[in-house]
Amino acid sequence: MCEGASGTGLDVALVAPRPALGDAIDPIGLEPVDEVIVTTLVDNVYDALLQGDERTTRVSFGAGHAEAPQFEGGETVVGLRAEHGFSALVTVRRDASTTSLLFDAGLSPDAMMVNADRLGIDLRGVQGVVLSHGHFDHVGGLAGLATRCAGRSMPMVVHPMAWTRRRLAVPGADPLEMPTLSRRALEAEGFALVERRQPSLLVDDCVLITGEVDRTTEFERGMPAAHEAWTGTAWRHDPDVVDDQALVVHVRGRGLVVLTGCGHAGAVNIVRHAQRLTGVSDVAALVGGLHLSGLAFEPVIAPTIEALTAMAPSLVVPGHCTGWRAQHALAAALPNAWTAGSSGSSHRVDAA
């Protein structure tokens, strides 16, 4: 691992994924770490009144200021931005070495960078970028990152299907094609793309990117019929969002920290996949979008909570697309683990 970020070929090599030995069912040698901090840079919610505790640090309105002539002194406090998107900074410490990775980039070109600046986080120091999948609400902020890191080759781990054209074709309405991520544009902006379907080990084998997630549950069946992908000749139902992948860290003596973007593969599928890949059964934390919002997914809430409860995670921070019904149900079922997500919140898991 490394502490600085010079943009040299060595920096790229240090975080470039290497093939993980064995099939998906065989344990991968994910090295335990001493600490992981997940800082939510962008989420659907920003709540300046949330209270922190020994594992979560919150941000007040004082994190941001803006010009406002109607106030004495000509400015006001504005806190952080929230939008329908997700981005997180993952900082991993083992011994005296610390490395940070960016996981997703939010919806708009500037929200992630604005929030990072208000938090005092210099994203030029990240060692690489990981994209959970290609949906536009997870990649929009790459534009701002590219501008800030101009002249540097930034490694990016991405599934090869992240470039898929997709749309929402709701009956009775005109189809809405989503913005499609451009490989050519990212390469022109200096991102060193590493496309992989298989699991990848990053940061001296301390961070696992799951690659494609095994779909093993009976109830997590993916996106409804309105979610379609372009095959090259026609639009077809795209239930799987096969590019969906998660980031996993093993904290010594605590278990796995699993970070999802939208969790299109299903929260339970993702955690079980991480357990199978690593051979680690304990779940220290589940953080990120769980995609349990809306009529198509509300029937999945109950079996998801039943399975997650059996896993006994120490910390659950559902965000982004989880939905308010699922949030309430998770809070009731896992009162000691559930923690409200919010832009700017940092969640820390230390070794036992």
N, C-alpha and C positions, 0 to 999 in steps of 0.2 A: 504494500500500500504506500501511498505517498501523500505528503501534506500540501505541496504546492501544485501549481498548474502553469507550466511554462508553454504548453502547446507544442512540445517537441514530439518526435516520433516515439520516444520512450514513454511519454504520457499516454499516447494512444495505445501502445503495446501493453501497458500496465492494466488497462481496463477493457481491452478487446476481448470478446468472449472466446473461450476455448471449448471444443466439444467435451461434453460431460460423458464419461465412460459408462457403458452399460445401457440396457433398455430402460424405459420409463419406470418399470417396476423394481429395478435394482437400485440400492442406495447410492447416492452421490456423496462424495466427500466434501460436504459443506463445512468449512472451518468455523468453529464457534467464535463469537466476538464478545467483547467486554461491555459494549454499549451500542445501542442504536437509537437515534433520534429521528422521528418523522415529523417534519414541519409542513403543515398544510399551507401552501402558497395561494391556492385558489380552491374555493368550495362554493357550493350553492348558497351558503349561509355565512354571514358575519355577525356575531353577537358580542358586542363590547362589554356586556354585563356578565358574561360567564365567569365563574370562579375557577381558578386553578387549584391543583393539589400536588402531592409529592411526585406524581407521574406526568402531569400535564401543565404546561405553561400557557397562559392566555395573554391576549393583547388588548389594550384599552383603546379608546378613541384617540389618545395622545400619540398613537403611532403615525398619524398622518396629519398634515396641515395643508390648507389651501387658502388662496386669496379670496376674501369675501368682504367687500367694502361696506356692507350693512352692519358689520360688527366693529366695535371700538378696537382700534389697533389694526383693522383691515384684513384680518384673517380668522379662520375657524379651524377646529379640529374635525377630521373626517374619518379617522380610522382606516380600515382596509376595504378593498373591493370584494364583492361577492358576485358570482355569475354562474350560469348553468354550465359548469365545467369543473375539471379537477386537475390539480398539479401539486406535487409534494417534493420536498427536498429530503433525501435520505442520507444521514450522516452516520457512518459506521466507524467505531473505534476498536482496535485490537492492540493491546499493549500501549505503546506510545504513538502509534500511527493512526491518523484519521483521514478518511476519504469520504467525499460527498458525491452523490449522483442525483440527477434530476429525473423524476418519474412523472411524465406527462407535463403539459404546458398550458392547460386551461383553454378557454374558448376564444377570447379576444386577443388581438395582437399585443396589447399593452398591460392587461390586468396583472399578469404574473410578475412582470418587471416592476410595475408600480408598487405592488405589495412587497416584493423582495427589497426594493429600495427603502420603503418605509420601515421594514423590519431590520434594516441594516445588514442585509445579506447580499454579498457580491457574487452574483451567479457566474462571473468570469472564473471563479475558483472551482466550479464543479468539474469533476474528472470525466463525465460522460452523461449521456441522456439515454433513458429507456422509455420507449413508447408502449403503453399497455395494449393499444390497438389503434386503428386509423381513423376513428370517428372524429369529426371536426372539433368537438368540444373538449378534446384532449390534446390538440396539436396547434391550436391557433396562436398561442404565445411563442411558438418557435420563431416567428418573425422578429419579435422584440429581442429574443435571445441572440439571434443571428447578428442583429445590428450591434448589440453590446459586445459580442465576441468576435467582431469582424477581424479577419486576419489570422484567426486561430482555427486549426483543424479540430473539430469537436466530435469525438466518437459517438455514434448513436446506434443502439441495438433496436431493431425493428423486425417484425414478422413480414415475410415477403407478400402477404395478402393485405397488408395495411394500405396498399395503393388501390384497393378495390373501389370502383364506383358503386355508390349505394343510394337508395332513395326510400322514402316513405310513401306508399301508395295506399292511402286510407280510402275505403269505398265511399263514394259520394263526393270526394274532393279531388282536386288536381294533384297529381303526384308531386312531391317535393324532393328534388334531388339534393343530396347533401354535398357540401364542398368536399372535393376529393384531394387528399394529400398528394403532392407532386414530388416524385423522386428527383427529377431533374432540378427542380427549384432548390431542394434541400442540399443537393450536391454543389450547386452553384453558390450557395450561401456558406459553404465551408464545412458542412456536416459530413463526417466520414462514416458512411452507412455500412452496417454489418447486419445482413438479413439472415435470420435463422428461424427454422421451425422447431428445432430441437432445444433442449435445455442448454443454458450457457452459465458458466461460472465467471464472475467478475471479481475484481478487487482482491487479488491473491486468494481466490477461492472462498471469499467471505460472503459473497452475494450471489444468489441463484436467480436467474430468470427462467421461468418455468417452460417457456416455449408453449406449444399447443397443449392444452389441458385435456386430460382424459375425461370423457363425459360418462360417469358411472351411476349417477342417481337416476331414479325413475321420475322424479318430479321436476327437475331442472331441464326444461325442454327448449330453452332459448327464446328467440324473438318471435313475435306473432307474424302472421301472414303479410302484414303491411310492410315489413322490413324486407327489402329486395336488393339484390346485387346484379350488376350487369355482367353477363357471361362472355360478352364479346359479340353476341348475336341477339340476345334477348334478356329481359329482366326476369329473374327467378327469385322465389322465396329464399331468404338467407337467414335461417334460424340460428346458425351456430356462431356467426362472427368468429370464424376460426382463428383469426389473428389475436384474439384475446389471450393475454398472458399476464402473469403476476410476478412480483418481486418478493424474494424470501430471504430472510436472515435468521441464523441460528444464534440466539443469545445464550451464552454458557450458563447452564443450570436453570434456565427459564423455559426454553423451548423456542418454537418458531414465531417470528414476526412475519405476517403475510400482508402484503400491500397490493390492493387491487385498484384498477381504474374505474371500470363499470361492473366488473364481475359478470360479463356476459356468459362465461362458461358455467356460472352458478357458484355461489359462495361456498357451498359444501363440496362441490366437485373440486374447486380450486384448493381448498385446505387439505382435502384428502389426497389430492395429487401432490401437493407439497410434502405431506407426510410420507407418501410412498417414495417420492424421489430421494428424500433425505434419510429415511429410516428413523426420523425423530417424531415421536407421537405427541409430545406436549405442545400446546399452542399458547404462546405468551401473549400474542396480540393479533387482531384482525382489524385492518384499517383500510378505509376507502369506500368506493361505491359498490353497492351490493345489488343494484338494479331490481328492486322489489316494488317499484312504484307503478301504479296504473292497474286497470282492470285485468289485463293479461297476466300480471305477475302477483296480484294479491292472493290468489289461491296457493302460491308457492311459499307464502310467509310462514304459515304454521309448520310445515315439514322442515323448512330451513331452520327455524328456531329450535325445533326439537333436536335436529342433528347437531347444531352448534352448541346447544346446551350440554349435550353428551360429551362434546369435546372439551368443555370446561375452560374456555379461554380466560386469561387473567384480565385482558383489556380488549374491548370492542369499541371501535370508533367508526360507526357507519356514516358515510357522507354522500355527497353528490346525488346520485340517482336512487338512493335507498328508499326514499318516500316516507311520508309522515306516519302512515299506518304501520309500516315495518319498524320505524324508529320507536314508536310507542310500545309495540309488542316486544321488541328487543330489550327496551329499558325495563319492562315489567318482568321478563323472563330471566334477564341477567343483570340485576340491579347493581351488583358489585363490580361488574366488568364494563357495562355500557357507559360511554362517555360521549357527550355531545361534540360533534365536529363543528369547526368554524374556521374560516380563513384566518391564518396567522397563528393558530394553535400548534404547539409542539408537544409531542408525546414521546416520552423517554422510557426505554426498557433497559435496565442494568442487569449485569450478570449476578447470579446468586452468590 
